[in-house]
């Protein structure tokens, strides 16, 4: 089983745009791609604006929304906190048990986390624990503006400390008129992290299934991901 795990340096950095866009491009290339987002907070998975709905739509997978995202929570909070409010206790074992039921249904999987790499998903496990259990390389999505050097470096260092394989970094949401931080951050991130930046995605006002794929085609060399596919 091959795949990649997409995490972020923070919430709202555009993980789903990147995940679904890559899924759509790979599907167009004839790759049998599946998607998996174990937990979703703050929106129902059958909402057309949900991450789960977007992932299914772009991958054109036969997996159901429930198979893609088995656990959803009402409040827009870290899943562990949302579970405390709801009185539930989803474990890492629960996620892996579900994963085993879908992992053979596709040749390749794109897995998307919740927020950043250290977001708590349950009482005693984090996003990083899921990455380690699935044993997929990590693709890190970062924002472009001031503060991103620190967030990205900390994410990379933590991943390295855990022994995770890092496929690369994608910077998402670059302004058309870059400020000085946006102009200089990518080079410094690559120097400090010793991890390749695989693409820099511009900020656009409206994301559709067509534009999501086009962003990937225009700004990411998907061939660089071939080693992980």
NUVOGU-950314 format. One line per 2 residues: number of its first residue (from 0); their letters; for each residue x, y, z of C-alpha. Coordinates in steps of 0.05 Angstrom, whole numbers, plus 32768, in hexadecimal, padded with zeros to 4 digits. Each point is the difference from the previous one (the first is absolute). Layout:
residues N
NUM	A	X Y Z  ...
end
This chain:
residues 229
0	XX	8000 8000 8000  801B 8044 7FEB
2	XX	7FE9 8044 8016  8010 8043 801D
4	XX	7FE8 8024 803F  7FF1 804A 7FF9
6	XX	8006 802A 803E  8006 804A 800D
8	XX	8029 8031 8029  7FBE 801B 801B
10	XX	7FB5 7FFD 7FF3  7FE2 8021 7FC2
12	XX	8041 7FFC 7FD8  7FDD 7FDE 7FC6
14	XX	800D 7FB7 800B  7FC0 7FEB 7FDF
16	XX	800C 802A 7FC2  8044 7FDE 7FF9
18	XX	7FE7 7FBB 8012  7FC4 8001 7FD3
20	XX	8026 8023 7FC7  8036 7FCB 8001
22	XX	7FCB 7FC9 8003  7FDE 801D 7FC3
24	XX	8040 8006 7FD8  8015 7FB9 8011
26	XX	7FBB 7FE6 7FEE  8005 8023 7FBC
28	XX	8043 7FDD 7FF6  7FDE 7FBD 8009
30	XX	8018 7FF2 8046  7FCF 7FDA 802B
32	XX	8000 8031 803A  7FD8 7FFE 8041
34	XX	7FF8 8034 8037  7FFC 7FFB 804B
36	XX	7FF3 8036 8034  7FF3 7FDB 8042
38	XX	7FE2 803A 8027  7FD8 803E 7FEF
40	XX	7FE9 8037 802F  7FCF 8039 7FFA
42	XX	7FDC 7FEA 7FC1  7FDB 7FC2 7FE9
44	XX	8025 7FD4 7FCE  7FC4 8002 7FD0
46	XX	8003 804C 7FFC  8018 8012 7FBA
48	XX	8032 8031 8020  801E 7FCB 802E
50	XX	8047 7FE6 7FF7  7FE5 7FBA 7FF9
52	XX	7FCF 8013 7FC9  8038 8023 7FDA
54	XX	8030 7FC6 8006  7FCC 7FCE 7FE7
56	XX	7FEB 802D 7FC6  8047 800C 7FE8
58	XX	8019 7FB8 8008  7FC1 7FE5 7FDF
60	XX	8004 7FC6 8031  7FCA 7FCD 800C
62	XX	800E 8005 804A  7FC5 801E 8026
64	XX	8005 8040 8028  7FFB 7FD5 803F
66	XX	803A 7FD4 7FE8  802B 803D 7FF1
68	XX	7FF1 8021 8042  7FE6 7FCF 8034
70	XX	8000 8031 803A  7FE0 8045 8000
72	XX	7FF4 8032 8038  7FD0 803B 8007
74	XX	802E 8035 801C  8038 8020 7FD7
76	XX	8036 7FEC 8031  803B 7FD1 8003
78	XX	7FE0 7FBA 7FFD  8017 7FED 8046
80	XX	7FDF 803E 801D  7FC1 7FF6 7FD6
82	XX	7FFC 7FB9 801A  8005 8017 8048
84	XX	7FC4 802D 7FF5  7FD9 7FC7 7FDF
86	XX	8014 7FCB 8032  8020 7FD2 7FCD
88	XX	8044 7FDF 7FFF  801B 7FED 7FBB
90	XX	8043 7FDD 8005  803A 7FF7 7FD0
92	XX	7FEC 7FB7 7FFC  7FBA 8015 7FE8
94	XX	801F 8028 7FC7  802F 7FC7 7FEC
96	XX	7FC8 7FCD 8003  7FD8 802A 7FCF
98	XX	803E 800C 7FD4  8009 7FB5 7FF8
100	XX	7FBA 7FFB 7FE2  800F 8032 7FC8
102	XX	804A 7FFE 7FF2  7FFC 7FC8 7FCB
104	XX	7FCA 8024 7FD8  8032 802D 7FDD
106	XX	8048 7FFB 7FE8  8014 8043 801E
108	XX	7FE4 802A 8039  8003 8049 8012
110	XX	7FF3 8008 804A  7FF0 8044 801E
112	XX	8008 8011 8049  7FDD 8033 802B
114	XX	8025 8042 8009  804A 7FF7 8010
116	XX	802B 7FC5 800F  7FF8 8004 804B
118	XX	7FB4 800A 8003  7FE2 7FD1 8035
120	XX	7FD0 7FCF 7FE0  7FEF 7FDA 8040
122	XX	8011 7FFA 8049  8045 7FE4 7FF4
124	XX	8012 8009 7FB6  8010 8036 7FCE
126	XX	7FFF 8008 7FB4  8049 7FEB 8001
128	XX	7FED 7FBD 801F  7FD2 7FF1 7FC5
130	XX	8037 8013 7FCE  8031 7FD1 8023
132	XX	7FCE 7FC7 8002  7FEF 8006 7FB6
134	XX	804A 8007 7FF0  7FF4 8032 7FC8
136	XX	802F 8039 7FED  7FE9 8045 8015
138	XX	7FF1 803A 7FD2  7FFE 8041 8028
140	XX	7FD3 803A 7FEB  8017 8043 801A
142	XX	7FE6 8047 7FFB  802C 8035 7FDE
144	XX	7FFD 803C 802F  8026 8019 803D
146	XX	8009 7FCA 8034  8001 7FC6 7FCF
148	XX	804A 7FF4 8007  7FF8 7FF0 804A
150	XX	7FC1 7FD5 7FF7  801E 7FD9 7FC6
152	XX	8043 7FF4 8021  7FDF 7FE7 8040
154	XX	7FD3 7FD1 7FD8  803A 7FE4 7FD9
156	XX	802C 7FF7 803D  7FC9 7FDD 8026
158	XX	7FF4 7FD1 7FC5  804A 7FF1 7FFB
160	XX	8004 7FF2 804B  7FC9 7FCC 7FF8
162	XX	8025 7FE0 7FC6  7FCB 8012 7FCD
164	XX	8013 8006 7FB6  7FF2 8045 7FE4
166	XX	7FEF 8002 7FB6  8003 804C 7FFD
168	XX	7FDF 8042 800F  7FCB 8026 7FD9
170	XX	7FF5 8049 800E  7FB7 8012 7FF4
172	XX	7FDE 8043 7FF8  8037 802D 7FE6
174	XX	7FE8 8047 7FF3  8004 801C 7FBA
176	XX	8023 803D 801C  8030 7FDF 8030
178	XX	8017 8024 803E  8048 7FF9 8017
180	XX	7FF1 7FC5 802E  7FDD 7FD9 7FC8
182	XX	8039 8010 7FD0  8037 7FE8 802E
184	XX	7FE1 7FC8 8029  8002 7FC6 7FCE
186	XX	804B 8003 7FF7  800D 8004 804B
188	XX	7FCF 7FC7 800E  8025 7FD3 7FCE
190	XX	8044 8013 801D  7FEC 7FF5 8048
192	XX	7FD7 7FC1 7FF7  802A 7FDD 7FCB
194	XX	7FBE 7FE9 7FE1  7FED 8011 7FB8
196	XX	7FC8 8031 7FF2  7FD8 7FDC 7FCB
198	XX	7FD4 803A 7FED  7FE7 8046 8011
200	XX	7FB6 8008 7FF5  7FE2 8045 7FF4
202	XX	7FC4 801B 8025  7FC2 8001 7FD4
204	XX	7FBB 801B 8011  7FD7 7FC3 7FED
206	XX	8012 7FB6 8005  7FDA 7FCF 7FD4
208	XX	800F 7FB9 7FEC  801D 801B 7FBF
210	XX	802B 8036 8020  8019 7FD1 8037
212	XX	801C 7FD0 7FCC  801C 8039 7FD6
214	XX	8025 801C 803C  8022 7FBE 800A
216	XX	8011 7FF8 7FB6  801B 8047 7FFA
218	XX	8026 8007 8041  8015 7FBA 8017
220	XX	802D 7FD1 7FDA  7FD7 7FC2 800E
222	XX	8039 7FD6 7FE3  8026 8013 803F
224	XX	7FCC 7FD7 8026  800A 7FC3 7FD4
226	XX	802F 7FE1 8032  7FC8 7FFF 8032
228	X	7FCB 7FE6 7FD0
end
